[in-house]
Amino acid sequence: MKKRFFKTLARLNKKLLPSYSKKRLDLAKASTFQKAIIGWKLWVTKRALD
């Protein structure tokens, strides 16, 4: 049940949140908000794969 929740959340993230890798964002120049989004997406993706 927990894994299914994170898989669904990952799909929502993919549709709703911006993809900074496609925009070629430099992490050194990213704002705090952009870094927070990247961290959130990474955390959710990690949980969905476990």
Secondary structure, 3 states (H helix, E strand, C coil): CHHHHHHHHHHHHHHHCCCCCCCCCCHHHCCHHHHHHHHHHHHHHHHHHC
